[in-house]
Amino acid sequence: MFSVLSSLLCISSALAVNPITVSGNAFYNGSSDRFYIRGVDYQPGGSSLLQDPLADADSCKRDIKYFKELGINTIRVYTVDNKADHDECMNALEEAGIYLILDVNTPHQSLNRYNESTLKLSYNSGYLQHVFATIDAFKNYNNTFGFFAANEVINSENNTIAAPYIKAVVRDMKSYIKAQCNRTFPVGYSAADVASSRWQQMQYLNCGNSSERIDMFGMNDYSWCGDASSYTISGWSTNVHNYANYSIPLFLSEYGCNIVRPRTFPEISSLYGEDMCEVYSGGLVYEYTNESNNYGLVDISSNGTVTTLTDFDNFKKALSSNPAPSGIDGAENKSPSECPAYQSGVWDVQPNATVPEMPAYARRYLSDGAGTPLGMNGTDTQNGSWFDVSSAASEDSSSAAPSTTASSSSSDDNSAASSATATSTSSRSSSSSSHSTSSSATTSKHSKNIAPSKPGVGMTFVIAVLAYFY
């Protein structure tokens, strides 16, 4: 019996993974060697079928078999249900030596980049409750690699004004992790394939106060298209040169142009070779399941049967032929970036732009925790949150109440509003591969594009609720 138990313990120990850490511009997982991401983006069903792939243990375990065949060590998931049970899938992924990079948003709880007003409305306590509850749901897994605060919120030159709000979410997540988690997690941003402002995004999110700076930068880049392209033609050589002094880990959060099909992934030889390994820490191919946009490595039938495609075989071969580098080449501690200069029409953010303060109601989460997760069925928070409205009304009532009776009445109303919120509010942030809402990109790779929400609805909501209190 002792022999059997000892063997099981040894197997368990061998399969367990160490948490990912960041030092300078490199990732580590307990080894003295740098850790390189070799992974895929994983959101079966795409945006047309909003579901949590990590909550379906049977499907998760089915797909892990193919992850292992590919030889990957990381997956990225764009949307999860933060009230679901993820233990079985996450434990199976850990046993397979696979980490998770998780976007904390859903299609209905995310920053709305339409304009300054919608950004302000969508950055609220209800949204942050969802974000923090999602962190809670994954903070106890060793193989939770880290979190993306947002994905492709800035996807053109006319919405760079969203940058301070992205930075606010990063700050809030880092504050929550420090207050409520037993270990640190890298918090990052996944940027759209928009060359005109990419460098400014990289600089801005890595400048200023350390509490507001990202810990990793993911870049969605589809510039290398087929065997006719190359390290230089794709522009990747220019990127390596330009980003050589970036002080935090940089990786491809999406890659794999499909203009030329089937994909043969010639870029992998540069990504994990001498061309790029000192500056980049690997990447994630878009994407595991084949959706209407034809980026998939496998087809999954309606009855759950998996059929590998030619892209699967080609990706597997490319990874096998180009193993992850060993050692610490390129790993350095460098200075954070300088904040980029304002450039009208290209980067509409002043270097000293004020980062929005955390909403007053949300600050209690840092000490009390996020509370009960509300999952995917909570109220859309892009047009404001009951938490903030009821909190503001309560403050106004207590400061201006003419009598004890009036104050008491207002307090009762606020309690009812808070109670309603606690049972109905949830959040959603964008996901590059599978959702495309006002906070995610509307590039051609997405299987579903949703027009951004327009301003006005949220303000009507606020006025109506304030009228209720008065």
N, C-alpha and C positions, 0 to 999 in steps of 0.2 A: 504493500500500500504506500509506504514511504517513497519507494522508487517511482511509482506512478505519479504521486503528488509532486515530487521533485521535478519530474519531466515536464508536467503541465506548467509548473511555475517557471521553468526555464523557457518554455515555448512562449508563455505569456510575456515574459520579460523581453524576449527577443523581438516580439512583434509590436510592443508598445512603442510609441513615438515620443520624442522629446518636444516640448513646446518650442515654437520658432521665436528667435530673438533677433533684434537688430543691433548692429554695431557699425557705426559709420555708414558706408554705402553698401553694406552687404547683409545678407541673412545668414543665420546659423541655426542648427538644430541639435546642439550639444556636442557636435564635433568641432575640431579645430579647422576643418575645411568649410569653405563657403557652401551655402545651400542654394541650389539652382532650381527654380520652378520648372517642372516639366509636366504640363497638365492640359486639361480641356475645360471649356465652359459647358456647364451642365444644367439645362433647364428643359426637360422633356415637355413637349406640348407647346412651348413658346408662349407668346403673349395671349394667344387666342384661348388658351386653357390655363387659367391661373391656378397653379397647384404647387404644393411643396414636395419636391422629389425626395427630400430627406425624411419625410414623415411616412412614406410608403416603404416599409422595411423590405418587403418581398421584391419590389422593383429595384430598390437600392442594391440589395445583395445580388440580384440578377446582373445588374450593370457593373458591379465591382469585378465580376469575373472578366469582363472585357477591359476594364481599367487596368487590371493586372496583366492581361495579355499585351496591352499597349506598352506597359512599363512606365506609367505615369506616377507622379507622387503628389499631385495636387489637383483639386477641382475647384471651380468657381461656381457658386449658385447665386442667382439674382434675386430670388424672392422665396421666403419661407413663411410658414404659419407659426408665429411665435408662441402659440398656446398648445401646439402639437407635441407629441412625444418623439424625440429624435434619438433616443438612446441606442436603439438596436442598430440603426443605420450608421450612426457616428462611431459606435464601437466596432462595427464590421469594417468601416473605412480605416479605423486606426489599426486593426489587425492586419489590414492589407498595406499599411504604411502610407496611407493617403491623407493629406491635409485638406482643409476646407478654407477657402477665402470666401467670405460671405458679404453680400450687399445687404444693408440693413433696411432697405426700403421696399415698398410695394407700390403698385400702380396708383393707389389712392391716398397714400401717405408719403409725400415727397415734396421737395421744393418745386414751386411753379415758376418757371423762368420767364413767363410772358412779359412782365414788366416789373418795375420796382414795387408797385402796389401788391401784385400777386405774390411776389417773393416774400414781402413782409407778412401777408396774410397766411401763407403756407408754412412759415417758420413760427411754430407755436407750441404750446405745452402738450397738446394732444399728439402732435407729431413726435415730439421728443419722448413722450411716454412709450410710443411704439418702438422707437429706435432703442431706448434703454431696455425695454422688455425683451427685445430681440437679442441684445448683448447678454442679458441674463440667461436666456434660453441656451446659449452656446458657450458660456464662460467657463464651464467646468470640464470641457473636453480638451484633452491634451493636443488633439489634432485640429483644433480651431486655430488656423494660421493667423488670421487677422480679419479686419472689417473694412469694407469700403463705405465711406460716409455718403458718397454720391457717385453717380455714373453719368457721364456725358451731359451734365446739366448745361454746361457751356458747349454748344454745338455749332455756333456761327459767330461772326464778328459782332452781331447786334445784341448778343445777350451776355456779354462779359460782365455786366453789372451784377450777375449772380455770384461772382467770386467771393465777396465778403460774407454772404449767407452760407456758402459752402464752408468757409473758414469757421464760421460760428458753429456749425454742426460738428466739425472736426474737434473744436475746442470742447464742446459739450460732451462728446463721446469720450474724449480723453479724461475729462474731469470725472465722468461717471465711472469709467474703468478704474481710475485711481481710488475712488471712494468705495466702490462696490465689488471689485474683483480681487481675487487673491494673487493674480499675476498680471503682467502687462500684455497688451496685444497691440500689434502695429495697426494704426488707423490710417487709411489712405484714400486716394481719389483715383477714379478711372476716367481718363480723358478721351474725348472723341477724336476721331482722325481729322483734326482741323489744324493744318500746319501753320496758319497765319497767326494764331495766338497760343499755340502749344507751349512755346518757351516761356511766354509771360505767365501762363497758368502754373507751370513748373516753378517759376521763380516766386510768384505770389504766395502759393501754398506752402512754400519752404522759407518764407522770410518773416521777420518780426519775432514776436514773443514765442518762446518754445512751447507754451501751452496751446498755441493756435496752429502750430506747424504740423503738417502731415508727417507720418513716419515712413511712408512708401508711396511711390507714384506709379500707377498703372497706365499704360498707353495703348489705346486701341489703334492698331496700324495695319492697313491692308495695302501697303504700297508695293510690296514684292509680289508680282503676279506671274507665276509660272517660270518655266525654264528659260524663257527669253529675257527675263529680268535678271538682276544681279545685285550684289552688295552695293555697287555704286549707282546703277540705274535706278534702283528703288529709293535711293536717298538715305538708306540706312547708314552708309559710311559717313555721310554728313552729320547725321544725328549722333553717332558715336563721338565724332570730333567735337560737336557743339555741347554735348552733355557730359563730357569727360570729367568735369569738376563738380558735378552735382553731388550733394553731400548725403543723400539718402538712397536706399535701394530703388532701382528703376527696372521695370520689367514690362513685357507686353501682356496686357490683360485681355487682349483679343488679337489674333492674327490669323492669316490664312485666306488670302484673296482667292475668290472662286471664279474669276473671269475666264481663266483657263482651267478646263476640267477634262479628266479628273486631276485633282491637285496632287502634286508630287512632293511638295514641301522642300524645295531646294534651299529655302532660307534657314532651315534648321542647322545646316552645316556652319553657317556664319554665326547664328545665335548662340550656339554652344561651343564655338571654336574661337580661335585667336582673334578673329575680327571683332567680336563683341563681348566676350565673356568678362572682360575687366570692367566694363561699364554697365552692362545689363545683367540681370539675375534671372534670365530665362523668360518663359512666357506660357500662355494658355491658348491653345488652338480653339477657334470658334468653328463648330461646336459639336457636341457628342451626338445628339439626335437630329435626324434630317427633318427639317420643317419646310414650309413652302419656299423659303429663300435658298434652299439647296446648299447649305453649308455643312450638312451632317456627315458624321463618320459611320453611323448605323441607321437603319430603318427599324422602327418598332411598330408592329402591326397592332390592330385593335385588340387582339387577344394577348398582347404582351410579348409576342415572339420577336427576338432580335435577329436582324440580318445584317451582317457586316458588309460595308460597301468598299469599293476600290480605294476610296480616300482613307479608310481605316487601315488597310494593308499598307498603303504608301506612307501614312503617318507612323505606323509601327516600325516599318523598315527604316525610315529616316531617323527616328529616335534611337533605334538599335545601332545604327551606323555612326551615330554622333553622341557618345555618352557624355554625361555631365562632367565638366572640368573638375579636377581635384586641386587641392591647395587653396591659397588665398590671393592669387594674382589679382591685382587691381583693388583689393580691399584697403580702404583708407578712411581716416577721419578728416573730413574737410569742413570748411566753414559753411554755414547756411547761406542761402541766396540773399542778394539785395532785392528789395521790392521793385518791381518793374515800373518804368515811367509811364505816365498817362499818354495815350496816343489815340486821338479821336477816331472812332470808327474801327479801331483795331483792338485797343485795350482801354475801355472806358472806366477805368478804376484808378483813382489817385493813389500814389504810394502810401500816403498816410490815411487812407480811407478808414473810417470807423467800422469796426466789426460789430454787428448787432449784439446787444446784451442778451443773455439767456432770459427768456420770459420769467417773470417773478414766480408764477405758480410752479414752473418746472424745477426751480432751485431746490424744492423740498425733496425731489427724487435723489439728490446727491446724498442726503442723510438718511432718508426713509426707504430708498429703493423705488423702482418703477411700479411696483404693485402687480396686480393681476394682468397678465397678458391678454389682449383682446383679439388677437388673431386677424384673419383676413376679412372678417365680416363687420368690423367696426366702421364707424362713421368716417367718411372722406374728410381728411383734415386740410385739404388744400385751400379751402375758403374760410379757415379760422377754426378755433377750438372753443368748446364750452368751458373748458378749464379757465382760459384767460378771460373770457367774457364774465363768467360768474365771479372770478377773483377781482376783476376791475370793478364790477358792480358792488361787490361787498365792501371794497375799500372806499368807494365813493359814498355808499350808504352810511358807513360808520363815521365818516368825517363830516357829513352834512346832515345827518339825521336830526330832525327837530325834536324828537321825543323818543323815549325808550320803546314805546309801542311800535313806532315806525322802524326803528333799528331792528327790533326783534322780528318783525315781519319780513324785512329784507333778508335777514340772516336765514330764515326758514326757506325763502325762495332760493337763495344761493345754495343751500344744502341740497335741495331737490335737484337743482341744475347739476351740481357736482356728482350726485348719485347717478343721474341719467348718463352723464359722461362716463363714469366709471364702468358702466355696463354696456356702453355702445361705441366708444371711441377706439379707433385703430389707426395704423398708419401705413403709408406706402411710399417707397422711394423707387426711383427708376432702375431698370436693369437693362444693360446694353444689349444683351443678346435676345432676351425674350420679350421685354416690354418696351414700348416707346410711347411715353406720355409726355406731358409738358416738361418733365424733368429728365427725360432720357432722349437720346438722339433719334432723329428721324432719317437716318441714313439708309441706303438701299439694302443693307444686310438684314434689317429687321423684317420679321414676318408680318407685323401689324403696326400701322402708324395711326396714332390717335391725335387729333388736332389739339393744340394746347388750349387750356381753359382760358377764357377771356375774363378781364376784370369786371367787377361790378356786383357779381353774385355774392361774394364774401362780404362786401360792405353792406349790402341789403340785409344779410344775415345778422351782422353785428348790430345794425340799427334796430332791427326787429327785436332782438334779445334785450337790448338796452331799454327799449320801450316797455318791455314786459316788466322790468324791474322798477320802472318809474311810472 
